[in-house]
Amino acid sequence: MSTLDRLWQAIGSALFGNAGDSAAQEEHARICAQGIAPVVWLLGKTGAGKTAIIAALTGDPRAVIGAGFEPCTRTAAFYDVPSEVPVLRFLDTRGLEEINYNPAQDIAWCESESHILLAVMQVDDPAQEMVVRVVREARRRHPEWPLIVAQTGLHRLYAAGARHPESYPYTGGPEDVTNPEVAHSIRQALAYQRKLFDGMRGPLPRFIPVDFTLPEDGFLPQDFGLEMLRLVLEAVGPVAFEALRRARADADNDRIRAKMRPLIYGYGGAAAGAGAIPVPLAGVGGLAGALALMLRVLAQHYGLEWTPGTFGRFTGTIGGGALFWWGLRYGFREALKFIPIVGLAAAGALNAAAAFGLTVGIGEAACIWLGYQRRGQRAPDDMVRRAFAEGLAIGLRRAKNKSVWTGDGP
């Protein structure tokens, strides 16, 4: 039996198997994805706005904006995007300088889990020595880590009755402290905090002034600067944020397909982890499980359910030829794992990339197929195949970055 036959049989078994097996597979996929998703470590003083940033970026209902300077994060907490199989994880930590709190142990643990630093500072608070010290020490040990500094609470320095500028005026560069559109008090505060990072090891920090407010505060938009923060996060972590960017980029996509893109990338990460397993032929089962779970979840979001008949027509539409050659190459590389050390390493890396690309390709094709099925129509074969080919190419291109399947970081 060929690798491709084993793969489709395994997918069918997982897709149409019992619910107990499905629950176990879902948990396994989630854990695999969590193990390789880049982690953004947010650190700052109590009330700086860390949890507000997470709430704005993720929409996670657990991230509740605190009131005043009351701590709203009692212990470190992960926020996964998407929650089922994350492509990205935000790590929110207790506020530094809380009374009767020694953060040394928490800082050491958070640093061991992270890949990107996001320091958060209230722009009207000049006392940031501890935050800068923690960042400086982390950068000394990890000079390659991207560093973003979110300067929050801009409205606190507005003159009475002032509102946000009509367009976002900040660049993150020296222009911010000379721009006449920005109030003098804000320019001074921005400049003072930014000078604290002078001489730090590694790439220059990216400074992002932002302001997250509540409806009763009367400032619009309530997430001022959020889009710039997203753009900078995408720039420093292109693999992790590719799915989030694509979810917003294509206005021609239907709403469900756009929403599913981060999920597809998450299952791609889980499949990549299976492909990298140093056990001959074990990757086929793990890949099939990730694909089956993804297809089931996608169908649920479209309000549909796969049957053996629709599953067979879908795979036939993708085109057996492309999948046959992919399966042959995947199976050959799985066989390489029988070669000690060198074969295991080479085959694991290659099949991780292949699994990631294939999962993205099948996910994109499934969205086209299910979208038409939801409307009671048959998806055009060429459209499904094009979505598969484009998704496969994008997935393989992104998978060339080792951090996709190893968690080594951006």
C-alpha positions in Angstrom: 0.0 0.0 0.0 1.4 3.4 -0.9 2.0 6.3 1.5 -0.8 8.2 -0.1 -3.3 5.3 0.4 -2.3 5.0 4.0 -2.6 8.7 4.4 -6.2 8.9 3.0 -7.3 5.8 4.9 -5.9 7.3 8.1 -7.7 10.6 7.4 -11.0 8.8 6.7 -10.7 6.8 9.9 -10.0 9.9 11.9 -12.7 11.9 10.2 -15.4 9.4 10.5 -14.2 7.7 13.7 -15.8 7.9 17.2 -16.0 11.1 19.2 -13.6 9.8 21.9 -10.8 9.4 19.5 -11.5 12.8 18.0 -11.3 14.5 21.4 -7.9 12.9 22.1 -6.7 13.9 18.6 -7.9 17.4 19.1 -6.0 17.7 22.3 -2.9 16.2 20.8 -3.0 18.6 17.8 -3.4 21.6 20.2 -0.4 20.5 22.3 1.7 20.0 19.2 0.8 23.5 17.9 1.4 25.1 21.3 4.9 23.5 21.3 6.0 25.3 18.1 4.0 28.5 18.1 6.1 31.6 18.8 5.5 33.3 22.1 5.2 37.1 22.6 6.1 38.0 26.1 4.4 41.1 27.5 6.0 42.7 30.5 5.4 46.0 32.2 4.2 47.6 35.4 0.8 47.0 36.9 -1.8 49.1 34.9 0.5 49.6 31.9 -2.0 48.0 29.5 -0.6 44.6 28.8 -4.0 42.8 29.1 -5.7 45.5 27.2 -3.3 44.9 24.3 -4.0 41.2 24.4 -7.8 41.7 24.5 -7.5 44.0 21.5 -5.3 41.7 19.5 -6.9 38.4 20.3 -10.5 39.1 21.4 -10.0 36.5 24.1 -12.8 37.1 26.7 -10.5 36.1 29.5 -8.4 39.3 28.9 -10.4 41.9 30.8 -9.2 45.4 30.9 -8.4 46.4 34.4 -9.5 49.6 36.1 -6.9 52.2 37.1 -3.8 50.6 38.6 -5.5 47.4 40.0 -3.6 44.3 38.8 -5.7 42.3 36.5 -3.2 39.5 36.0 -2.5 37.6 39.2 -0.3 34.9 37.5 1.2 34.5 34.1 -1.3 33.4 31.5 -1.1 32.3 27.8 -3.6 33.5 25.2 -3.5 31.4 22.1 -4.5 32.6 18.6 -6.5 30.7 17.5 -7.4 28.9 20.7 -7.9 25.5 19.0 -4.4 25.2 17.4 -2.4 28.3 17.9 -0.1 29.9 15.4 0.9 32.5 18.0 0.8 32.7 21.8 0.7 35.8 24.0 2.3 35.4 27.5 0.8 38.0 29.9 2.7 38.4 33.2 2.0 40.0 36.6 2.8 43.6 36.8 6.4 44.4 37.8 6.8 46.4 41.1 3.6 45.0 42.6 3.8 45.2 46.4 5.2 42.1 48.1 5.9 40.5 44.7 9.4 39.2 43.8 9.3 38.6 40.0 12.7 36.9 39.7 11.4 33.3 39.4 8.5 34.3 37.1 10.8 36.3 34.9 13.2 33.4 34.5 10.4 31.0 33.5 8.8 33.5 31.1 12.1 34.1 29.4 12.6 30.4 28.8 9.2 30.2 27.0 9.4 33.3 24.8 10.7 34.5 21.4 9.5 38.1 21.1 9.5 40.9 23.7 6.7 43.4 24.0 7.4 45.9 26.7 4.4 48.0 27.7 4.7 51.4 29.4 2.2 54.1 30.4 3.5 57.1 28.5 2.9 59.4 31.6 5.0 57.1 33.9 8.7 58.0 33.8 9.7 55.4 36.4 10.4 52.4 34.2 13.8 51.3 35.6 12.7 47.8 36.5 11.0 47.2 33.1 14.1 48.4 31.2 16.4 46.3 33.4 14.4 43.1 32.8 14.3 43.8 29.0 18.1 44.6 29.0 18.9 41.4 30.8 16.7 39.3 28.4 18.3 41.0 25.4 21.8 40.4 26.8 21.0 36.6 26.7 18.9 36.7 23.5 20.2 39.6 21.4 18.4 38.2 18.3 14.9 38.6 19.9 12.7 41.3 18.4 11.8 44.1 20.8 8.6 46.1 20.6 7.8 48.9 23.1 4.2 49.9 23.3 3.8 53.4 24.8 0.2 53.4 26.1 -2.3 55.8 27.7 -1.7 58.7 25.3 -5.0 60.4 26.3 -3.7 60.9 29.8 -1.5 63.7 28.5 -4.1 65.4 26.3 -5.2 68.9 27.0 -8.7 69.2 28.4 -11.3 68.4 25.6 -8.7 67.2 23.2 -9.3 64.0 21.1 -7.1 61.6 19.1 -5.7 63.0 15.9 -7.8 62.2 12.8 -5.0 60.0 11.4 -2.3 58.1 13.3 0.7 60.5 13.3 3.4 58.3 14.8 6.2 56.5 12.9 8.1 55.0 15.9 11.1 57.0 14.8 12.7 60.3 15.8 10.0 62.2 13.8 7.6 61.5 16.7 9.4 63.9 19.0 9.4 66.7 16.5 6.0 66.3 14.8 3.9 69.5 15.5 0.7 67.4 15.2 1.7 65.7 18.5 1.2 67.6 21.7 4.4 68.9 23.3 3.8 67.0 26.5 3.5 63.7 24.6 6.6 64.3 22.6 8.6 64.9 25.7 7.2 61.7 27.4 7.9 59.6 24.3 11.4 60.9 24.0 12.2 60.3 27.7 11.1 56.7 27.7 12.8 55.9 24.4 16.1 57.2 25.6 16.0 54.5 28.3 16.6 51.9 25.7 19.8 53.5 24.3 22.7 51.1 24.0 20.7 47.9 24.3 22.1 44.8 22.5 20.4 43.5 19.4 18.2 45.1 16.7 16.8 48.5 17.5 13.5 48.5 19.4 10.3 49.3 17.6 8.3 52.0 19.4 4.5 52.1 19.0 2.4 54.7 20.7 -1.1 53.2 21.4 -4.2 54.1 23.4 -6.9 51.6 24.4 -9.9 53.2 26.2 -13.3 52.2 27.4 -16.5 53.5 25.7 -17.3 55.8 28.7 -13.9 57.5 28.2 -15.3 59.1 25.0 -12.3 58.6 22.8 -12.6 57.3 19.2 -11.3 55.0 18.1 -11.1 53.0 21.3 -8.1 51.0 19.9 -6.0 54.0 18.6 -2.7 52.7 17.1 -3.8 49.0 17.1 -3.3 48.6 13.4 0.3 49.9 13.6 1.0 47.5 16.4 -0.3 44.6 14.3 1.9 45.7 11.3 5.0 45.8 13.5 4.2 42.4 15.0 3.8 41.0 11.5 7.1 42.6 10.5 9.1 41.0 13.4 7.3 37.6 13.3 6.4 36.9 9.6 5.6 33.2 10.0 3.5 33.6 13.1 1.5 36.6 11.8 1.1 35.5 8.2 -2.2 33.8 8.9 -3.5 36.8 10.8 -2.5 39.1 8.0 -4.1 37.0 5.3 -7.3 36.7 7.4 -7.7 40.5 6.9 -6.1 41.0 3.5 -8.4 39.5 0.9 -11.7 41.4 0.7 -12.9 38.9 -2.0 -12.9 36.0 0.4 -16.1 35.0 2.2 -16.2 35.9 5.9 -15.9 32.3 7.1 -12.9 31.5 4.9 -11.0 34.6 6.1 -11.8 33.7 9.7 -10.5 30.1 9.2 -7.0 31.1 7.9 -5.4 31.3 11.3 -7.0 27.9 12.2 -5.6 26.4 9.0 -2.1 27.6 9.9 -2.4 26.3 13.4 -3.2 22.8 12.1 -0.4 23.2 9.7 1.9 23.7 12.6 0.5 20.6 14.3 1.1 18.6 11.2 4.6 19.9 10.9 5.3 18.7 14.4 4.1 15.3 13.4 6.3 15.2 10.3 9.4 16.1 12.4 8.9 13.1 14.7 12.1 11.0 14.6 10.2 7.7 14.3 9.9 6.1 10.8 6.4 6.3 9.4 5.0 7.8 12.6 4.6 11.1 10.8 1.9 9.7 8.4 -0.5 9.0 11.3 0.1 12.3 12.9 -0.4 14.2 9.6 -3.6 12.3 8.9 -4.9 13.1 12.4 -4.2 16.8 12.0 -5.8 16.9 8.5 -8.9 15.1 9.6 -9.3 17.4 12.6 -8.9 20.5 10.4 -11.4 19.2 7.9 -13.9 18.4 10.6 -13.6 21.8 12.2 -13.8 23.7 8.9 -17.0 21.8 8.0 -18.5 22.7 11.4 -17.8 26.4 10.8 -19.6 26.1 7.5 -22.5 24.4 9.1 -21.8 21.1 7.2 -20.7 17.6 7.9 -18.4 15.4 5.8 -19.7 12.1 4.5 -17.6 9.4 2.8 -19.1 10.5 -0.5 -18.4 14.2 -0.2 -14.9 13.5 1.1 -14.2 11.3 -1.9 -15.4 13.9 -4.3 -13.4 16.6 -2.6 -10.1 14.6 -2.8 -10.9 13.8 -6.4 -11.4 17.4 -7.2 -8.0 18.4 -5.8 -6.4 16.0 -8.2 -4.9 12.7 -7.6 -1.7 13.4 -9.6 -0.4 16.2 -7.4 -1.2 14.3 -4.2 0.3 11.1 -5.5 3.7 12.7 -6.2 3.5 14.5 -2.9 2.7 11.2 -1.1 5.5 9.4 -2.9 8.1 11.9 -1.8 6.7 12.1 1.7 6.8 8.3 2.0 10.4 8.2 0.7 11.5 10.7 3.3 9.7 8.8 6.0 11.8 5.8 4.9 14.9 7.9 5.3 14.3 7.9 9.0 15.5 4.3 9.2 19.0 5.8 8.5 20.4 6.7 12.0 21.1 10.3 12.9 21.6 11.9 9.5 18.6 10.3 7.9 16.4 11.1 10.9 17.4 14.8 11.0 17.1 15.4 7.2 13.8 13.5 6.7 12.2 15.1 9.8 13.0 18.7 8.6 11.9 18.0 5.0 8.7 16.3 6.0 7.8 19.0 8.6 7.9 21.5 5.8 5.9 19.2 3.4 3.3 18.5 6.1 2.9 22.2 6.8 2.5 23.1 3.1 0.1 20.2 2.4 -2.1 21.1 5.4 -2.4 24.8 4.3 -3.1 23.7 0.7 -5.9 21.3 1.7 -7.3 23.8 4.1 -7.6 26.5 1.5 -9.1 24.1 -1.0 -11.6 22.8 1.6 -12.8 26.3 2.3 -13.6 26.8 -1.4 -15.3 23.4 -1.6 -17.3 23.9 1.6 -18.3 27.5 0.7 -20.0 26.3 -2.5 -21.5 23.3 -0.7 -23.0 25.7 1.9 -24.8 27.5 -0.9 -26.0 24.3 -2.4 -23.6 24.5 -5.4 -20.7 22.5 -6.7 -17.4 24.2 -6.5 -15.6 24.7 -9.8 -12.8 22.1 -10.1 -10.2 24.6 -11.3 -11.0 27.0 -8.4 -10.5 24.2 -5.8 -7.3 23.0 -7.4 -5.9 26.6 -7.7 -6.7 27.2 -4.0 -4.9 23.9 -3.1 -1.8 24.8 -5.3 -1.6 28.4 -3.9 -2.0 27.2 -0.3 0.6 24.5 -0.8 3.1 27.0 -2.3 2.5 29.5 0.4 2.8 26.9 3.1 6.0 25.5 1.7 7.5 28.9 1.4 6.6 29.8 4.9 7.8 26.5 6.2 11.3 27.2 5.0 11.6 29.3 8.1 12.7 26.7 10.7 10.7 28.4 13.4 7.5 27.0 11.8 8.1 23.5 13.1 10.9 23.8 15.7 9.8 26.7 17.8 13.3 28.3 17.5 11.7 31.7 17.2 11.5 34.3 14.4 
